[in-house]
Amino acid sequence: MRFLIPLLTTLLPVLYALSVAAYARTYMSEGSAGERIGPIALRAAVLVHLVYLSVRGVLEGHLPLASVYDFLSATGFSMAVVYLYVESREGIRTTGVFVLPLIFLIQIVSSAYGTRAPADAVPLRPVWFELHTLTAVLGYSAFAVSAIYGVLFLLLYRDIKASRFSHFFRRMPPLEALAQMNVRAAGGGLALLTLAIILGVGWIERSGLGSLTDPKIWLTLAVWCIFAFSLLAYHRLGWRGPRAIYMSLLGFTTLLLSRVAVDLFFHSFHSFR
């Protein structure tokens, strides 16, 4: 199976690039062929990506999440899965052009520099830790997709307030639909992050490795609290409009800053170095 790795590594950016082109066509022109080709190309890319990750896992004996480039590839895959889920629930394809280029860039970096785990990478063999890492990647990816929808909401809100009826205004779904997409992705991310925290604590307790005083754990709990309050405010407190979106973006910003802080300033067994 090893011969498949170079082939799949090259094929993945090509399929994601085709998806980007098709969704760009969908955004530019209503009723274009991109509306049919885009989802097909993206599903093909996700399927090939799943095969790639599976082959890597079989050959290396663990989930391919042992280096920063593996993490990037898994993040791109997870974002594509989350996007397809939200798209299928909402039936809106014109936002794909704002999500898929990021996935393409992530995968092309991973394909260029991370075709295999480095020899000194620590294998993630304990199943609890592998599941913890996988659910964390899926959760972070869902938050990233949610943040993109949040930014699109704010841009459209600004155009409406300024009475600018541009092509962007005409091709975007209503504000409430964007808010629902933001909330749906954030809700999925919160559920996955909750599972990741539970699995991570369980792994620490069973293995004796790591520590509950690790700074990444406390920063992750802070992110969890922000997103939990954001969803509570939306569903129970009646928060709507920019106020709800700003709260979800605060959660994603905190997530990014915590990741940078852990890698640069704190000693943590979560760091990719």
Steps between C-alpha positions, in 0.01 A plus 500: 500500500797731543501581129158667545636775725675710229202457268242603760721782626508647149134431423357670808599861417380444142155388615471785750609747232228366270249542783611860555462577128154344486375681810648826371297450184192437714560825686552702184202371303168358616398178328852425374652155459699565815190435710508138382875448466603666828337259747608200292862618487502581870354163596761331281774700673367404844482133400856502365613685811340233719680230303829691536464534878395134530799375298734716706344364817541138392861548391608696808296311757322807637289794387712735284494786750857493627634814328381850423455411132293195589292726725450741209385222268257364759372855558437551128315169481292584807410845368384345172283250690351774719432720197326216315286434808391863530444528126281189496293630793454852365504430124719808438807470276600859433705518821732218392730739315590657836572170678663273243801720404621476860466120488692495171783712644519283812520182294753630250735594787449160657556320170815699428670460836334220693464190284605282794547540872852595607717222636516658846125561529337352809253231390146557626435134567272506809147487363369749757753759392435434131126546548564812708719648227256408223198655674704811585600547135139456389382748764759763410413460132131551575585819689705621201208445264270673749735799510495530120120510505520759779725726292269460199207599724676817613601594145145455374359685801733792428394510133132497593547779754684704235241416228771347279332243279808349341559160340599376845161613634314327217684169534496468878214329685290706745662612824294254703622212282864604554434527873352149499804366313728670753307352791468155346875472442580643845258257664667206331841635600394537864368142512824367353716715728304372801571142393867587440532643853338193656721262300810705579433496874428128481827439317696696761337306783562160337852562370643722771657712226440871478334703772166665565696817579619518138436856372338371179228329705406820680512708184283240326251518787489878454421450130232247593338747742490778241339283234260346752386847607474607135264213420305547823457868424374419148255226597386612846574869544378613161829644380484563128686704244859626537506455878466121470749486213759704688477259792570197278789685333639577846502127567689425179749783561564366850555156349761632256678708763506208743656278234772759431556564871545130577751453218704815571480575870396191696638153547224259400484143380246630243760704313607405147870588486 
